[in-house]
Amino acid sequence: MALSEKKKRDIYNYYSENGFHHSTDAIVEKLEICHKTFFNRYGTKANSIEIAWNYWQNLCAEKWTSIMKNCNHS
């Protein structure tokens, strides 16, 4: 089952606001989910970081694509 955009955005927002050096205890508390949900949803903390990283890359790609569409030389 693919992870929803909201769940990707949630973990991205957590890391962008709080950094990467927190325990899963802190993450689940802030996201208001239980440990079981965190691990079912993201697999591991390392995988959740990768999901957040990929989400950020997609945001950047969308931004550049939008900028280029509005450029006279595209």
BAKEMI-251040 format. One record per residue: chain; x, y, z of N, C-alpha, C in turn; residue in three letters. Coordinates in Angstrom, 2 decimals, decimal comma, always signed. Atoms other than C-alpha are relative to their C-alpha. Example, Ala and Ser with C-alpha at 12.3 -4.5 7.8 and 13.67 -1.06 7.14 Angstrom:
{rec "A" {+0,89 -1,19 +0,00} {+12,30 -4,50 +7,80} {+0,90 +1,20 +0,00} "ALA"}
{rec "A" {-0,82 -1,19 -0,06} {+13,67 -1,06 +7,14} {-0,77 +1,09 +0,73} "SER"}
END
This chain:
{rec "A" {+0,84 -1,18 +0,00} {+0,00 +0,00 +0,00} {+0,89 +1,25 +0,00} "MET"}
{rec "A" {-0,78 -1,23 +0,11} {+1,39 +3,38 -1,01} {-0,34 +0,96 +1,13} "ALA"}
{rec "A" {+0,18 -0,97 -1,06} {+1,86 +6,06 +1,59} {-0,69 +1,24 -0,55} "LEU"}
{rec "A" {+0,75 -1,17 +0,47} {-0,57 +8,97 +1,28} {+0,88 +1,25 +0,04} "SER"}
{rec "A" {-0,73 -1,27 +0,02} {+0,67 +12,47 +0,51} {-0,04 +0,67 +1,38} "GLU"}
{rec "A" {+0,11 -0,61 -1,33} {-0,60 +13,64 +3,91} {+1,00 -0,62 +0,96} "LYS"}
{rec "A" {-0,93 +0,68 -0,90} {+1,50 +11,03 +5,74} {+1,44 +0,36 -0,36} "LYS"}
{rec "A" {-1,33 -0,45 +0,43} {+4,56 +11,95 +3,67} {+0,25 +1,43 +0,46} "LYS"}
{rec "A" {-0,12 -1,40 -0,40} {+3,93 +15,63 +4,35} {+0,15 +0,12 +1,51} "ARG"}
{rec "A" {-0,10 -0,03 -1,46} {+3,47 +14,96 +8,07} {+1,43 -0,29 +0,47} "ASP"}
{rec "A" {-1,35 +0,34 -0,45} {+6,86 +13,28 +8,44} {+1,01 +1,03 -0,51} "ILE"}
{rec "A" {-0,85 -1,07 +0,53} {+8,51 +15,89 +6,19} {-0,08 +1,23 +0,90} "TYR"}
{rec "A" {+0,18 -1,17 -0,86} {+7,05 +18,70 +8,31} {+0,65 -0,22 +1,36} "ASN"}
{rec "A" {-0,63 +0,27 -1,29} {+8,20 +17,01 +11,50} {+1,51 +0,23 -0,09} "TYR"}
{rec "A" {-1,45 -0,12 +0,11} {+11,80 +16,72 +10,33} {+0,44 +1,41 -0,36} "TYR"}
{rec "A" {-0,41 -1,35 +0,37} {+11,91 +20,17 +8,75} {-0,14 +0,97 +1,17} "SER"}
{rec "A" {+0,20 -0,87 -1,17} {+10,66 +21,75 +11,99} {+0,87 -0,39 +1,19} "GLU"}
{rec "A" {-0,66 +0,49 -1,21} {+12,53 +19,58 +14,51} {+1,37 -0,61 -0,21} "ASN"}
{rec "A" {-1,29 +0,64 +0,27} {+15,58 +18,12 +12,79} {-0,11 -1,52 +0,07} "GLY"}
{rec "A" {-0,04 +1,46 +0,12} {+16,65 +14,50 +12,56} {+0,47 -0,72 +1,25} "PHE"}
{rec "A" {-0,63 +0,62 -1,16} {+18,20 +13,89 +15,96} {-0,95 -0,14 +1,18} "HIS"}
{rec "A" {+0,98 +0,24 -1,06} {+15,14 +12,89 +17,95} {-0,35 -1,48 +0,00} "HIS"}
{rec "A" {+0,40 +1,40 -0,12} {+13,98 +9,53 +19,21} {-1,37 -0,21 -0,65} "SER"}
{rec "A" {+1,34 +0,29 +0,52} {+10,97 +7,77 +17,79} {-1,06 +0,37 +1,04} "THR"}
{rec "A" {+0,93 -0,44 -1,05} {+9,34 +8,54 +21,16} {-0,43 +1,44 -0,25} "ASP"}
{rec "A" {+0,31 -1,42 +0,24} {+9,56 +12,26 +20,39} {-0,81 +0,17 -1,29} "ALA"}
{rec "A" {+0,70 -0,11 +1,28} {+8,39 +11,77 +16,80} {-1,46 -0,39 +0,14} "ILE"}
{rec "A" {+1,39 +0,46 -0,12} {+5,29 +9,75 +17,66} {-0,81 +0,92 +0,89} "VAL"}
{rec "A" {+0,72 -0,94 -0,86} {+4,40 +12,18 +20,43} {-0,43 +1,23 -0,79} "GLU"}
{rec "A" {+0,30 -1,20 +0,78} {+4,58 +15,16 +18,07} {-1,03 -0,30 -1,09} "LYS"}
{rec "A" {+0,95 +0,37 +1,05} {+2,69 +13,33 +15,28} {-1,32 -0,51 +0,56} "LEU"}
{rec "A" {+1,19 +0,51 -0,68} {+0,15 +12,10 +17,83} {-0,46 -1,35 -0,55} "GLU"}
{rec "A" {+0,27 +1,38 +0,41} {+0,41 +8,48 +16,73} {+0,74 -0,92 +0,98} "ILE"}
{rec "A" {-0,70 +0,94 -0,87} {+1,51 +5,34 +18,56} {+1,20 -0,59 -0,74} "CYS"}
{rec "A" {-1,20 +0,61 +0,60} {+4,79 +3,50 +17,98} {-0,37 -1,01 -1,09} "HIS"}
{rec "A" {+0,40 +1,01 +0,97} {+3,02 +0,66 +16,20} {-0,42 +0,65 -1,32} "LYS"}
{rec "A" {+0,42 -0,71 +1,21} {+1,43 +3,11 +13,75} {+1,22 +0,56 -0,73} "THR"}
{rec "A" {-1,21 -0,55 +0,62} {+4,78 +4,81 +13,15} {+0,73 -1,08 -0,79} "PHE"}
{rec "A" {-0,77 +1,06 +0,66} {+6,54 +1,54 +12,34} {-0,79 -0,69 -1,11} "PHE"}
{rec "A" {+0,81 +0,54 +1,09} {+3,62 +0,21 +10,27} {+0,00 +0,95 -1,19} "ASN"}
{rec "A" {+0,10 -1,02 +1,03} {+3,49 +3,47 +8,34} {+1,34 +0,24 -0,70} "ARG"}
{rec "A" {-1,30 -0,42 +0,55} {+7,20 +4,27 +7,87} {+1,07 -1,10 +0,00} "TYR"}
{rec "A" {-0,96 +1,10 -0,03} {+8,99 +1,00 +8,59} {+1,05 +0,19 +1,08} "GLY"}
{rec "A" {-1,07 -0,31 -0,94} {+12,02 +2,41 +10,38} {+0,18 +1,51 +0,05} "THR"}
{rec "A" {-0,29 -1,43 -0,07} {+13,24 +5,82 +11,47} {+0,80 +0,42 -1,23} "LYS"}
{rec "A" {-0,81 -0,31 +1,18} {+15,83 +5,72 +8,67} {-0,88 +0,10 -1,24} "ALA"}
{rec "A" {+0,91 -0,03 +1,14} {+13,08 +4,95 +6,16} {-0,89 +1,25 +0,04} "ASN"}
{rec "A" {+0,83 -1,21 -0,11} {+10,96 +7,82 +7,52} {+0,80 +1,23 -0,45} "SER"}
{rec "A" {-0,86 -1,10 +0,46} {+13,91 +10,16 +6,91} {+0,10 -0,01 -1,52} "ILE"}
{rec "A" {-0,06 +0,12 +1,47} {+14,22 +8,85 +3,34} {-1,31 +0,47 -0,64} "GLU"}
{rec "A" {+1,30 -0,46 +0,51} {+10,49 +9,46 +2,80} {-0,07 +1,52 +0,04} "ILE"}
{rec "A" {+0,00 -1,46 -0,13} {+10,87 +13,03 +4,07} {+0,94 +0,62 -1,04} "ALA"}
{rec "A" {-0,96 -0,49 +0,99} {+13,93 +13,55 +1,83} {-0,59 -0,05 -1,41} "TRP"}
{rec "A" {+0,62 +0,13 +1,32} {+12,10 +12,26 -1,25} {-1,15 +0,99 -0,17} "ASN"}
{rec "A" {+1,08 -0,99 +0,06} {+9,12 +14,48 -0,42} {+0,57 +1,38 -0,28} "TYR"}
{rec "A" {-0,66 -1,29 +0,22} {+11,44 +17,50 -0,24} {+0,50 +0,12 -1,44} "TRP"}
{rec "A" {-0,49 -0,02 +1,38} {+13,04 +16,59 -3,58} {-1,15 +0,23 -0,99} "GLN"}
{rec "A" {+1,16 -0,20 +0,87} {+9,60 +16,38 -5,20} {-0,52 +1,42 +0,08} "ASN"}
{rec "A" {+0,42 -1,40 -0,14} {+8,67 +19,78 -3,77} {+0,92 +0,92 -0,82} "LEU"}
{rec "A" {-0,96 -0,81 +0,76} {+11,84 +21,26 -5,28} {-0,21 -0,17 -1,50} "CYS"}
{rec "A" {+0,21 +0,26 +1,43} {+11,22 +19,61 -8,65} {-1,26 +0,69 -0,49} "ALA"}
{rec "A" {+1,25 -0,67 +0,38} {+7,65 +20,92 -8,73} {+0,20 +1,51 -0,08} "GLU"}
{rec "A" {-0,26 -1,43 -0,01} {+8,86 +24,41 -7,86} {+0,78 +0,41 -1,25} "LYS"}
{rec "A" {-0,80 -0,33 +1,18} {+11,51 +24,42 -10,62} {-0,81 -0,17 -1,29} "TRP"}
{rec "A" {+0,83 +0,21 +1,17} {+9,05 +23,02 -13,15} {-0,95 +1,17 -0,17} "THR"}
{rec "A" {+0,90 -1,16 +0,05} {+6,62 +25,82 -12,29} {+0,74 +1,25 -0,45} "SER"}
{rec "A" {-0,81 -1,16 +0,37} {+9,36 +28,44 -12,59} {+0,34 -0,06 -1,49} "ILE"}
{rec "A" {-0,40 +0,14 +1,39} {+10,51 +27,08 -15,95} {-1,17 +0,18 -0,96} "MET"}
{rec "A" {+1,18 -0,18 +0,85} {+6,98 +27,05 -17,36} {-0,30 +1,47 -0,20} "LYS"}
{rec "A" {+0,27 -1,44 +0,08} {+6,77 +30,77 -16,65} {+1,17 +0,79 -0,58} "ASN"}
{rec "A" {-1,18 -0,65 +0,56} {+10,17 +31,52 -18,15} {-0,17 +0,16 -1,51} "CYS"}
{rec "A" {+0,13 -0,25 +1,44} {+10,29 +33,05 -21,63} {+0,85 -0,94 -0,86} "ASN"}
{rec "A" {-0,93 +0,83 +0,76} {+13,07 +30,68 -22,65} {-0,26 -1,49 +0,12} "HIS"}
{rec "A" {+0,26 +1,42 -0,17} {+11,43 +27,38 -21,78} {-0,66 -0,60 -1,23} "SER"}
END
